[in-house]
Amino acid sequence: MSNRHKSGYHQMSERAQYLLKILVDRYIRDGQPVGSRTLSRETDLDLSPATIRNVMADLEEMGLICSPHTSAGRIPTVRGYRLFVDTLLPVKPLNNDEEQHLRRLFTQHYYEQNLWEQTSNLLSEVTHLASVVMLPRHNSKALRHVEFLPLSKKRVLVILVFNKYDVENRIIHTSRRYSPAELQYAANYLNDAFVGKEIKAVREDLLTELRETRQHLDSIMQTVIEVADKAFEEEAIADDFVMAGQTNLMNVTELSSSVEKLRDLFVAFNQKSDILHLLDQTLKAQRMQIFIGEESGYEVLGDCSVITSPYRVKGEVIGVLGIIGPTRMPYERVIPIVDLTAKLLGSALNYP
């Protein structure tokens, strides 16, 4: 991810950067706050605990580390992890055994309908974290035409034409009875504004408009918003990605210490919209993205990091895969696993 917080970082001495790296490495490994005496033993520098305490005070002032509760030790903040990942992390290739293990799994004979699920299972198995694999975006549905026809008892028949020739009919229940003229206006508005866009994007755009201009919407636009929201609701919650290994997160102390937080996290997985938003960002960026804690923009992922990478078919990015785990994850190992798995998935899909 490109959102580096550079302010003040250029003022850091090599010694401070080195100590930060050692602290983050140690915390990722042990999960315990790191004190100055521990750092003194871990480093190759001839520094006294007092000197190290001074450097740690500077790092804390810069917002890179903090003290949890009353502990004498320090842990990395989101900003500290970001600096670590962007500039201090020596990402190494996978060892030969792990790489060959991944490659062997991808050279097996797959049935295409199982490929996404097997890829997600593989990522989870290798990283011991939760994994997510987006289904190819070229399989998604783009709006070609929509019609609304009034039925009895506050019901509306929705006729949706997707892509070139896919037609679906569905019945929705609205909050009030709409006249044919109102429904025709809503259909005309959607056909003029959103033809060619994916259904999920249409619904998101409309909901954004509703949130931003709720108090200024006239009755006609309220009609458009409601019938479109109902009509496209099924598409918005469709299985756009597959997940595996969610239960691995129950073994992570930081995530499982609060039953409420863990429950909210699993609810987010089931609702999918927040995760899909992050995957869409990677799809647009067309390169690996790393969201650390609050950088995701979602409170429920505040204690998590999400590492995603796009996969390509014939040079075109058509989907994204990645892992979800605690901010205290072994980035050095997980990043190359996600990267290689994305390349292998693309290779499997490119195979004639």
Residue, then its C-alpha position, 0 to 999 in steps of 0.5 A: m500500500s502506498n500510504r506511507h506516513k513519512s513525516g518525521y521519518h527522515q529524521m530517524s537515525e539508523r540506530a533508531q530504525y534498527l531498534l524499531k526493526i528489532l522491536v517489531d520483529r521481537y513483538i511479532r515473534d513473541g506477542q509480548p511488549v518489548g523493554s529496553r533490557t530485552l532490546s539491549r540483549e537482542t541488538d549487536l550495538d553496544l548500547s546501554p539500556a538507558t540509551i535505548r530507553n531514550v531512543m524508545a522515548d523518541l520513537e514513542e513521541m513519533g507515534l511509532i510505538c506505544s506502551p500498552h496499559t502499565s507495561a514497561g515494554r513497548i509495542p508497535t503502533v499502526r504507524g510503526y508497522r507501516l514504516f516497518v513494512d514499507t522500509l525496514l522489512p527484508v522480504k525474502p523469497l519463500n524457502n524451496d520447500e514452501e515454494q515447491h509445495l505451492r507449485r505442486l498443488f497448482t500443477q494438480h488437475y483442478y476442476e475450475q469450479n473448485l479452483w477458487e475454494q482450493t486456492s483459498n484453502l491453500l492460502s489458509e493452510v500455509t499461512h495459518l490465517a484467514s484467506v480470501v479469494m475473489l471470483p473473477r470479476h469478468n464473471s460479474k454482472a453489468l447492467r444493460h437494462v432495467e424495468f419496473l412494473p407495479l404489482s399488487k400489495k406494494r410489490v414491484l416486478v423487476i426485469l433486469v438485463f445483464n451483460k448481453y443477453d442474461v435476463e432475470n425477473r424478481i419481485i421486490h416488496t416496497s415501503r409503499r405503492y408506487s405508480p407506473a409513472e414513478l417506476q418508469y422514471a426510476a427505470n429511466y434514471l437508472n438506464d441513463a446513469f448506470v448502464g454498463k456498470e456492475i450491479k454492486a457498483v450501482r447499489e453502492d453509488l446510490l447508497t452513497e448518494l442517499r447518505e450524503t443527500r438524504q435530507h435534500l432528496d425529493s420524492i422522485m429520487q427517494t423512489v429511485i433509491e428504494v426500488a434500486d436498493k431492493a432490486f440490486e440487494e441480491e446481487a450485492i450479497a452474492d458470493d463474490f469471494v470465497m473464504a477459508g480459515q476464519t477459525n484460525l483467528m480464534n487462536v490469535t490472542e489479540l483478536s480472541s480476547s474480546v468475544e464482541k470483537l471476534r463476533d463483529l469480525f465474523v459478522a463482517f466476513n459474512q456480510k462481505s461488503d467491507i472485505l469486497h471494498l478492500l479487494d476492489q481497491t486492490l483491483k483498481a490499484q492492480r498491485m499488492q496492497i497492505f492495509i494495516g489496522e485502521e488503514s482499512g477504514y473499517e473499525v472492525l478490522g482495527d486489530c487486523s492486517v489485510i494483505t492482497s494481491p491481484y491475479r491476471v489472465k492474459g495480462e488483465v487483472i480479473g481478481v484479487l486474493g489475500i489473507i486477513g490476520p492480526t497486525r502482529m503477523p509475520y509479514e516477511r513470510v506472508i507477503p511472498i506467499v500471497d504474491l506467489t499464490a496470486k501468480l500461480l492462480g493466474s498461471a492456472l487460469n491461463y493454462p489452455 
